[in-house]
Amino acid sequence: MTLVQNHQRQLNGNNTPSFFGLFFILIFASSCAFFKPVNSTTENNRPDFPKDLEGPKNVDPNTGEIVYNQQLDVDMDTVSWKDGIKTSPVIISDAEMVFSNDEKDPNSFSTGMNIAFFLPFNSSKFDSFEGKVHATSMDALHYHNGVILALDALKEKNILVDASFYDTESNAAKLKSKLNSNRSLNQADLIVGPFKSSCAKELAEFAKTNKKPLVSPKSMSTSVTDSNPYYLQLNPSVKSHCEALMRHALEHFTPEQIVVVGRASEAAELEMMSHCIEYFNSMKADSDTSFIREFIITDDTPGYTEVDVLPMMHKSMPSAIIIPSYKEESFVYEMLNKIRINQEGRMINVYGLPQWKTRFINISPSMYESLNVHISSANYIDLFDPEIKNWRRDYFERFAMVPEDEAFSAFATVMYFGKLFSIHGPDFHFMLESQPDDNFVTKFEFQKVMMPILQYQDDFSYMPVNRFENKYLHILKFYDHYFQPLDNAKEMDLESEVIEDRN
């Protein structure tokens, strides 16, 4: 386990090589020391709001530079970040009105926020002889780096967060052992992780039992946990993707112009088709007799030679063809190719899933362009955006690495929950639905997902909470040679006392 406190100064970009080397030692040492959590303040020793949140400091006699109270002890077996001041500074915000004397007592969460991260560093696979990081460790390393940059950014807003890192080793049994043996987790206000589905259920059960909010950054599964109001699913489910596609199609086309396509032999595609249809049926009025056409493909010959795509296309109006398929690029390619060949001047808009952008490599851009392909996507990183360019530059200068998606996701996640905690304190996760947020990667729009219990069917307000799920998805359209979003984003405004609901 590694502890990082953001009220201590981090190494700057000029020390990138030494920081990078130390980080490898820190993460991939053969054993891990357990550290004392930041001491919680009590009614008797709570500090007043300090004017200076920088902590103890002195002047380096060689350089004249102010040095903050941070030490890194390294030996062959253990590495530890030493605790800073025993009584952490209180959390305050740049905005004076964030804490209203009538509504909030800032001393009630004066010790700051503690986040525990469970990531697959896979330290046992580190090649200490050659100093090489295993490929399976890179996602966790990028995520860690994104967290560090977020801690710095929050500090600039006078929001203080302590971060602890644990290696899941991608092993559920080892994760369970660490959860049972580490008492410092009692101090955590939020847990983030894991990446691997094999560990997700173990961590979700721990969060439920100990009433600790858990952010699941990767899993799209709806079966990780049941009746768990502490499970915060950051990555929208497959059902949410289908609903987002249908919602966008209905905003631009009438039901008679829309068709949903899938293969009879693929249970996953049939299920996604049903999600699309169910969403439409749930949105229309009882008196509405319109319906969405379903096109189920029974042909399983190579190249799907027997499939006639003309019935998918409206004869006289533009068509919206939803193909919720992600497993086989060859199937998607064949459908798109057949539609393009038979298009004959018709206006066609095809809807697909994120894998069309991230995994499919054999479908030509011209095909996407001619069919006005739209896809759903949880994240969007605009490499042409000046803010993104600056962030990527800062990341490279700091870590000597080009950031991957995990770094962006970590930064956005920590920024959001750090700000949320600064406004609402330890009960922050109960305010998720009323505090949507936009950032340079995505938006966060959490909603309760209720348990579908028959006895509550007449009054949904009494249904138990199954989980919280971030429902927001970008709809990206392929034009000008790449997928681009059709929306704009704004960031949570900490300068106002009341955060407006942007739903």
BELPEDA-V781485 format. One record per run of one state. SS is the DSSP state (h for helix, s for strand, l for the rest). FROM is the first residue (numbers start at 1). LEN is the number of residues. If there is no record, write none. Layout:
# BELPEDA-V781485
SS:FROM:LEN + SS:FROM:LEN
This chain:
# BELPEDA-V781485
l:1:1 + s:2:4 + l:6:7 + h:13:16 + l:29:28 + s:57:3 + l:60:6 + s:66:3 + l:69:3 + s:72:3 + l:75:4 + s:79:3 + l:82:24 + h:106:4 + l:110:3 + s:113:7 + l:120:3 + h:123:3 + l:126:1 + s:127:1 + l:128:4 + s:132:1 + l:133:2 + h:135:22 + l:157:4 + s:161:7 + l:168:4 + h:172:10 + l:182:1 + h:183:5 + l:188:2 + s:190:4 + l:194:3 + h:197:14 + l:211:3 + s:214:3 + l:217:14 + s:231:3 + l:234:4 + h:238:15 + l:253:2 + h:255:3 + s:258:6 + l:264:3 + h:267:17 + l:284:9 + s:293:5 + l:298:4 + h:302:3 + l:305:5 + h:310:3 + l:313:6 + s:319:5 + l:324:5 + h:329:13 + l:342:6 + s:348:5 + l:353:2 + h:355:4 + l:359:6 + h:365:6 + l:371:3 + s:374:4 + l:378:8 + h:386:14 + l:400:5 + h:405:30 + l:435:2 + s:437:2 + l:439:4 + s:443:2 + l:445:1 + s:446:5 + l:451:3 + h:454:3 + l:457:3 + h:460:3 + l:463:2 + s:465:6 + l:471:3 + s:474:6 + l:480:2 + s:482:4 + l:486:5 + s:491:1 + l:492:12
